[in-house]
Amino acid sequence: MSNVGTWMQRVAQDWLVLTIPGNGGAALGITTGLQFLPILLLSPYAGVIADRFPKRRLLQVTQATMALASLLLGVIAALGVAETWHVYTIAFAFGIGAAFDAPARQAFVSEMVGPDDVTNAVGLNSAAFNTARIVGPGLAGLLIGLLGGGMEATGWVILVNAVSYLAVIWQLQRMDTSALRSPKPVGRRPGMLLEGVRYLRGQPKMLMILVLVFFAGTFGMNFQMTSALMATEVFGKGAGEFGILGSALAVGSLSGALMAASRTRVRLRLLFGAAIAFGVAEIVAGTLPSYLAFVLFSPLIGLATITLLNSANATLQIEADPEFRGRVMAIYMTIVMGGTPVGAPVIGWVGETYGARWTLIVGGALVLVGVGLALLLRPSASGGEPPASAEGADVHDEVRGVARRLDELGVRKVAAVHPVARGAG
């Protein structure tokens, strides 16, 4: 319910900006930038907060913060008195709530389901998100149209999102806390953020995953821009046809999420296979001859993208020690989302200089470069890291799984049992 409301607000907020006299694409871009800026700036620190406080209570606070921001924006829009600076200010406040919400929400998955079901849970969460991504924008457009299409109409749609946060807050309150696998909150101490960075530096498998998602997120996942350029400049289509491309990507993403929900574990070959498939799919998409072919091929890009992200997310949650999980997921979210301001101008320059097709070809090629660099970081058999062979890696993963389950039961000296277990922390 809350995800549907979030996607409804994204559409309504953009429409609200454009209904204010004198606004255009620049104001729209500033609004989006202000909403995502806190996520880029505050996510690492938000990971520290997620490790220091009970995540269930922290999520109730962050969800309430975003609900209040949506409520305020919805009220002033419904009253017809919204101005551009109102939208800018509230978008930034909303972004602050989202920045502290994301790491806690990602890390909380492991507390709800445990290591054996993390992959399934991440897949189901992604399926819910992508279902909302399909339903929310269409529902928002329908309601805005039915309510007259002006500023007041956008306000009522935004108010729907404000109410939707109550579903999350209520369910968090109703949880049986005795069934949660919540680690003891980490006590406050200086240098906790740097401590998390140092922890990651000592985890080659995690570094490998972060390199993969950095190249994919920075240079590959600029779909809003690349799809718009392909639709308008290459195929000569309008806004309606551009919207169809977004739906086609979402259908592929939903399919990938449902497939991920059926898995009980993630292997490295799936992670690398998804990254390679994503890079190759983007290159192929850049060469397609017609709009119809591009639409039909887009779900494959969405499928590869969500498989890569879900696999990376689940693996990081399983691999991370509980006391560092919030900081690890915060750094992951920063890398996935923070690369866009770096990569988008580069890919945009490529499109302006060499043509729209090259935005996809170059983006896909750089994703494959990231795969090559990640392979250089792939853990070797030395130092207690996973052996290079698939069979050895499976044994290592099993030992790590046993170590974690014993650790959850209170057996703290399991690292003495087997040298590979020491690598599991």
C-alpha positions as CSV (number, residue, x, y, z in Angstrom):
1,M,0.0,0.0,0.0
2,S,2.7,2.4,0.9
3,N,4.8,1.7,-2.2
4,V,1.7,2.4,-4.4
5,G,1.2,5.7,-2.5
6,T,4.9,6.6,-3.0
7,W,4.7,6.1,-6.8
8,M,1.4,8.1,-6.9
9,Q,3.1,11.0,-5.1
10,R,6.1,10.9,-7.5
11,V,3.7,11.5,-10.4
12,A,1.5,14.0,-8.6
13,Q,4.5,16.0,-7.3
14,D,6.0,16.3,-10.8
15,W,2.6,17.4,-12.1
16,L,2.2,19.9,-9.2
17,V,5.5,21.5,-10.1
18,L,4.4,21.9,-13.7
19,T,1.0,23.5,-12.7
20,I,2.8,26.3,-10.9
21,P,3.1,29.3,-13.3
22,G,6.6,29.8,-14.7
23,N,7.9,26.3,-13.9
24,G,9.3,23.9,-16.5
25,G,11.9,21.2,-16.8
26,A,14.5,23.0,-14.7
27,A,12.2,23.3,-11.7
28,L,11.3,19.6,-12.1
29,G,15.0,18.7,-12.1
30,I,15.7,20.8,-9.0
31,T,12.8,19.2,-7.1
32,T,14.0,15.7,-7.9
33,G,17.6,16.7,-7.0
34,L,16.6,18.1,-3.7
35,Q,14.6,15.0,-2.8
36,F,17.5,12.7,-3.5
37,L,20.3,14.9,-2.3
38,P,19.9,14.0,1.4
39,I,20.0,10.3,0.5
40,L,23.4,10.8,-1.1
41,L,24.7,13.0,1.7
42,L,23.2,11.3,4.8
43,S,22.9,7.6,4.0
44,P,26.4,6.6,5.4
45,Y,25.6,8.4,8.7
46,A,22.1,6.9,8.6
47,G,23.7,3.5,8.5
48,V,25.4,4.3,11.8
49,I,22.1,5.3,13.3
50,A,20.5,2.1,12.0
51,D,23.2,0.1,13.9
52,R,22.8,2.1,17.1
53,F,19.0,2.0,17.6
54,P,16.3,-0.7,17.3
55,K,15.3,-0.7,13.7
56,R,11.6,-1.3,14.2
57,R,11.3,1.9,16.2
58,L,13.6,3.8,13.9
59,L,11.4,2.8,10.9
60,Q,8.3,4.1,12.7
61,V,10.0,7.5,13.2
62,T,11.2,7.7,9.5
63,Q,7.9,6.6,8.1
64,A,6.1,9.2,10.3
65,T,8.5,11.9,9.1
66,M,7.8,11.1,5.4
67,A,4.1,10.9,6.2
68,L,4.1,14.4,7.7
69,A,6.0,15.8,4.8
70,S,3.5,14.3,2.4
71,L,0.6,15.6,4.5
72,L,2.0,19.2,4.5
73,L,2.6,19.2,0.7
74,G,-0.8,17.6,0.1
75,V,-2.7,20.1,2.2
76,I,-1.1,23.2,0.7
77,A,-1.6,21.8,-2.8
78,A,-5.2,20.8,-2.2
79,L,-5.9,24.4,-0.9
80,G,-4.4,25.7,-4.1
81,V,-1.7,27.8,-2.4
82,A,1.4,25.8,-3.2
83,E,4.4,27.7,-4.5
84,T,7.7,26.5,-5.9
85,W,9.7,27.1,-2.8
86,H,7.2,25.1,-0.8
87,V,7.7,22.1,-3.0
88,Y,11.5,22.5,-2.9
89,T,11.6,22.7,0.9
90,I,9.2,19.8,1.5
91,A,10.9,17.6,-1.1
92,F,14.2,18.1,0.8
93,A,12.6,17.3,4.1
94,F,11.0,14.2,2.6
95,G,14.5,13.2,1.3
96,I,15.9,13.5,4.9
97,G,13.3,11.0,6.1
98,A,14.0,8.7,3.2
99,A,17.8,8.8,3.8
100,F,17.4,7.5,7.3
101,D,14.7,5.1,6.3
102,A,16.5,3.1,3.6
103,P,19.4,1.6,5.5
104,A,17.3,0.6,8.5
105,R,14.6,-0.9,6.2
106,Q,17.1,-2.9,4.2
107,A,18.9,-4.2,7.3
108,F,15.7,-5.0,9.0
109,V,14.9,-7.7,6.5
110,S,17.5,-10.0,8.1
111,E,16.0,-9.4,11.5
112,M,12.5,-10.5,10.3
113,V,13.3,-13.7,8.4
114,G,16.8,-14.9,9.2
115,P,19.6,-15.9,6.9
116,D,17.9,-18.8,5.2
117,D,15.0,-16.7,3.9
118,V,16.8,-13.4,3.1
119,T,17.0,-14.1,-0.7
120,N,13.3,-14.9,-0.8
121,A,12.3,-11.9,1.3
122,V,14.4,-9.5,-0.8
123,G,12.7,-10.9,-3.9
124,L,9.2,-10.6,-2.5
125,N,9.9,-7.0,-1.4
126,S,11.2,-6.2,-4.9
127,A,8.1,-7.8,-6.4
128,A,5.9,-5.6,-4.2
129,F,7.9,-2.5,-5.2
130,N,7.7,-3.2,-8.9
131,T,4.0,-4.0,-8.8
132,A,3.5,-0.6,-7.2
133,R,5.7,0.9,-9.9
134,I,3.2,-0.4,-12.5
135,V,0.0,0.4,-10.6
136,G,0.9,3.7,-8.8
137,P,1.6,6.0,-11.7
138,G,-1.4,4.9,-13.7
139,L,-3.7,5.3,-10.6
140,A,-2.2,8.7,-9.9
141,G,-2.8,9.9,-13.5
142,L,-6.4,8.6,-13.4
143,L,-7.2,10.3,-10.1
144,I,-5.6,13.6,-11.2
145,G,-7.7,13.5,-14.3
146,L,-10.9,12.7,-12.5
147,L,-10.3,15.5,-10.0
148,G,-9.8,18.2,-12.6
149,G,-6.1,18.0,-13.4
150,G,-5.1,21.1,-11.6
151,M,-3.0,21.9,-8.4
152,E,-5.9,20.9,-6.1
153,A,-6.1,17.5,-7.8
154,T,-2.4,16.7,-7.2
155,G,-2.9,17.7,-3.6
156,W,-5.6,15.0,-3.0
157,V,-3.4,12.4,-4.6
158,I,-0.4,13.3,-2.4
159,L,-2.7,13.1,0.6
160,V,-3.5,9.5,-0.4
161,N,0.3,8.8,0.0
162,A,0.4,10.5,3.4
163,V,-2.4,8.1,4.6
164,S,-0.6,5.1,3.1
165,Y,2.3,5.4,5.6
166,L,-0.1,4.4,8.4
167,A,-0.2,0.9,7.0
168,V,3.6,0.5,7.5
169,I,3.6,2.2,11.0
170,W,0.7,0.0,12.1
171,Q,2.2,-3.2,10.9
172,L,5.5,-2.4,12.6
173,Q,3.6,-1.8,15.8
174,R,1.8,-5.1,15.6
175,M,4.9,-7.2,15.1
176,D,5.8,-9.9,17.6
177,T,9.1,-8.6,18.8
178,S,10.0,-12.0,20.3
179,A,10.1,-13.4,16.8
180,L,12.6,-10.9,15.6
181,R,16.3,-11.7,15.3
182,S,17.5,-8.3,16.4
183,P,21.1,-7.9,17.3
184,K,22.0,-5.8,20.4
185,P,22.3,-2.2,19.3
186,V,25.9,-1.0,18.9
187,G,26.9,1.5,21.6
188,R,27.9,5.0,20.6
189,R,31.6,5.4,20.0
190,P,33.8,7.8,17.9
191,G,34.6,6.8,14.3
192,M,31.7,4.4,13.7
193,L,31.4,5.4,10.1
194,L,35.1,4.9,9.4
195,E,34.8,1.6,11.3
196,G,32.2,0.4,8.8
197,V,34.4,1.5,5.9
198,R,37.4,-0.4,7.4
199,Y,35.2,-3.5,7.9
200,L,34.2,-3.4,4.2
201,R,37.8,-3.0,3.1
202,G,38.6,-6.3,4.8
203,Q,35.7,-8.1,2.9
204,P,36.8,-8.8,-0.7
205,K,33.5,-10.5,-1.6
206,M,31.5,-7.4,-0.5
207,L,33.9,-5.0,-2.3
208,M,33.5,-7.1,-5.4
209,I,29.7,-6.7,-5.2
210,L,30.0,-2.9,-4.6
211,V,32.2,-2.5,-7.7
212,L,29.6,-4.4,-9.7
213,V,26.7,-2.2,-8.5
214,F,28.7,1.0,-8.8
215,F,29.3,0.5,-12.6
216,A,25.8,-0.8,-13.2
217,G,24.1,2.1,-11.2
218,T,26.4,4.8,-12.5
219,F,26.6,4.0,-16.2
220,G,23.8,1.5,-16.9
221,M,20.8,2.4,-14.9
222,N,20.0,5.8,-16.5
223,F,16.8,4.4,-18.0
224,Q,14.7,7.6,-17.6
225,M,17.2,9.5,-19.8
226,T,18.2,6.8,-22.3
227,S,14.7,5.6,-22.9
228,A,13.5,9.2,-23.5
229,L,16.4,9.8,-26.0
230,M,15.7,6.6,-27.8
231,A,11.9,7.3,-28.0
232,T,12.2,10.8,-29.2
233,E,15.4,11.1,-31.2
234,V,15.8,7.6,-32.7
235,F,12.2,6.5,-33.1
236,G,10.4,9.9,-33.3
237,K,7.8,9.1,-30.6
238,G,6.0,11.2,-28.0
239,A,5.3,11.1,-24.3
240,G,2.8,8.2,-24.5
241,E,5.2,5.9,-26.2
242,F,7.9,6.9,-23.8
243,G,5.6,5.9,-20.9
244,I,5.1,2.5,-22.5
245,L,8.9,1.9,-22.3
246,G,8.8,2.5,-18.6
247,S,6.0,0.0,-18.2
248,A,7.9,-2.6,-20.3
249,L,11.0,-2.2,-18.0
250,A,8.8,-2.6,-14.9
251,V,7.2,-5.8,-16.3
252,G,10.7,-7.3,-16.7
253,S,11.7,-6.1,-13.2
254,L,8.6,-7.7,-11.7
255,S,9.4,-11.0,-13.4
256,G,12.9,-10.9,-12.1
257,A,11.7,-10.1,-8.6
258,L,9.3,-13.1,-8.6
259,M,12.1,-15.3,-9.9
260,A,14.4,-14.1,-7.1
261,A,11.7,-14.8,-4.5
262,S,11.8,-18.5,-5.4
263,R,15.5,-18.8,-4.7
264,T,16.9,-19.9,-1.3
265,R,20.5,-18.7,-1.9
266,V,22.5,-16.6,-4.3
267,R,25.6,-18.0,-6.0
268,L,28.4,-15.8,-7.4
269,R,27.8,-17.1,-10.9
270,L,24.3,-15.7,-10.8
271,L,25.5,-12.3,-9.7
272,F,28.1,-12.1,-12.5
273,G,25.8,-13.7,-15.0
274,A,23.1,-11.0,-14.3
275,A,25.7,-8.2,-14.6
276,I,27.0,-9.6,-17.9
277,A,23.5,-10.1,-19.2
278,F,22.6,-6.5,-18.2
279,G,25.7,-5.0,-20.0
280,V,25.1,-7.1,-23.1
281,A,21.3,-6.3,-23.1
282,E,22.0,-2.6,-23.1
283,I,24.4,-2.9,-26.0
284,V,21.9,-4.9,-28.0
285,A,19.1,-2.5,-27.2
286,G,21.2,0.3,-28.6
287,T,21.3,-1.4,-32.0
288,L,17.7,-2.4,-32.3
289,P,16.1,-1.1,-35.6
290,S,12.5,-0.2,-34.5
291,Y,10.5,1.1,-31.6
292,L,8.5,-2.1,-31.4
293,A,11.6,-4.2,-31.2
294,F,12.9,-1.9,-28.4
295,V,9.7,-2.2,-26.5
296,L,9.7,-6.0,-26.7
297,F,13.3,-6.2,-25.7
298,S,13.0,-3.8,-22.7
299,P,11.7,-6.4,-20.3
300,L,14.9,-8.3,-20.7
301,I,16.8,-5.3,-19.5
302,G,14.5,-4.9,-16.5
303,L,14.9,-8.7,-15.7
304,A,18.7,-8.5,-15.7
305,T,18.7,-5.3,-13.7
306,I,16.5,-6.5,-10.9
307,T,18.3,-9.9,-10.8
308,L,21.6,-8.1,-10.3
309,L,20.3,-5.7,-7.6
310,N,18.4,-8.4,-5.7
311,S,21.3,-10.8,-5.7
312,A,23.7,-8.1,-4.5
313,N,21.3,-6.9,-1.8
314,A,20.7,-10.4,-0.5
315,T,24.3,-11.4,-0.6
316,L,25.4,-8.3,1.3
317,Q,22.8,-8.8,4.0
318,I,23.8,-12.5,4.5
319,E,27.6,-11.8,4.4
320,A,27.5,-8.8,6.8
321,D,28.1,-9.2,10.5
322,P,24.9,-8.1,12.3
323,E,26.6,-5.2,14.1
324,F,27.8,-3.8,10.8
325,R,24.7,-4.6,8.7
326,G,23.2,-1.1,8.9
327,R,26.4,0.6,7.8
328,V,27.0,-2.0,5.0
329,M,23.5,-1.5,3.6
330,A,23.9,2.3,3.9
331,I,27.1,2.3,1.8
332,Y,25.4,0.0,-0.7
333,M,22.4,2.3,-1.1
334,T,24.8,5.3,-1.4
335,I,26.7,3.6,-4.2
336,V,23.6,2.4,-6.1
337,M,21.9,5.8,-5.9
338,G,24.9,8.1,-5.6
339,G,26.5,7.1,-8.9
340,T,23.7,8.5,-10.9
341,P,24.7,12.2,-10.5
342,V,28.2,11.2,-11.8
343,G,27.2,8.9,-14.6
344,A,24.1,10.7,-16.0
345,P,26.0,13.8,-17.2
346,V,28.6,11.5,-18.8
347,I,26.0,9.3,-20.6
348,G,24.1,12.5,-21.5
349,W,27.2,14.0,-23.1
350,V,27.7,10.8,-25.0
351,G,24.2,11.0,-26.4
352,E,24.5,14.6,-27.3
353,T,27.9,14.1,-29.0
354,Y,27.5,10.7,-30.7
355,G,23.7,10.1,-30.7
356,A,21.1,8.4,-28.5
357,R,22.0,4.8,-29.4
358,W,25.5,5.3,-28.0
359,T,24.1,6.1,-24.5
360,L,23.1,2.4,-24.3
361,I,26.1,1.0,-26.1
362,V,28.6,2.9,-24.0
363,G,26.6,2.4,-20.8
364,G,26.5,-1.4,-21.4
365,A,30.2,-1.5,-22.3
366,L,31.1,0.3,-19.0
367,V,29.0,-2.2,-17.1
368,L,31.1,-5.0,-18.6
369,V,34.2,-3.1,-17.6
370,G,32.9,-3.2,-14.1
371,V,32.4,-6.9,-14.3
372,G,36.1,-7.3,-15.3
373,L,37.3,-5.1,-12.3
374,A,35.0,-7.0,-9.9
375,L,36.6,-10.3,-11.1
376,L,40.0,-9.0,-10.0
377,L,38.5,-8.6,-6.5
378,R,36.9,-12.0,-6.4
379,P,38.1,-13.8,-3.2
380,S,40.8,-16.4,-3.6
381,A,41.4,-19.5,-1.7
382,S,44.0,-17.8,0.6
383,G,43.3,-16.1,3.8
384,G,40.2,-18.1,4.7
385,E,38.2,-16.7,1.8
386,P,36.1,-18.8,-0.5
387,P,38.0,-21.2,-2.8
388,A,38.0,-20.5,-6.5
389,S,36.2,-23.7,-7.5
390,A,32.4,-23.8,-7.4
391,E,32.4,-26.8,-5.1
392,G,34.8,-25.2,-2.7
393,A,32.7,-22.0,-2.7
394,D,29.6,-24.1,-1.8
395,V,31.4,-25.7,1.1
396,H,32.6,-22.3,2.3
397,D,29.1,-20.9,2.1
398,E,27.7,-23.8,4.1
399,V,30.3,-23.4,6.8
400,R,29.5,-19.7,7.0
401,G,25.8,-20.4,7.2
402,V,26.4,-22.9,10.1
403,A,28.6,-20.4,11.8
404,R,25.9,-17.7,11.7
405,R,23.2,-20.0,12.9
406,L,25.4,-21.1,15.8
407,D,26.2,-17.5,16.5
408,E,22.5,-16.7,16.7
409,L,22.1,-19.4,19.3
410,G,24.8,-17.9,21.4
411,V,27.8,-20.1,20.4
412,R,30.3,-17.3,20.1
413,K,33.5,-19.3,19.7
414,V,32.5,-21.1,16.5
415,A,35.4,-19.5,14.7
416,A,37.8,-22.0,16.4
417,V,36.0,-24.9,14.8
418,H,37.2,-24.5,11.2
419,P,39.7,-22.1,9.6
420,V,37.2,-21.1,7.0
421,A,34.7,-20.1,9.6
422,R,37.1,-17.5,10.9
423,G,36.6,-15.7,7.5
424,A,32.9,-15.5,8.3
425,G,33.6,-13.3,11.4
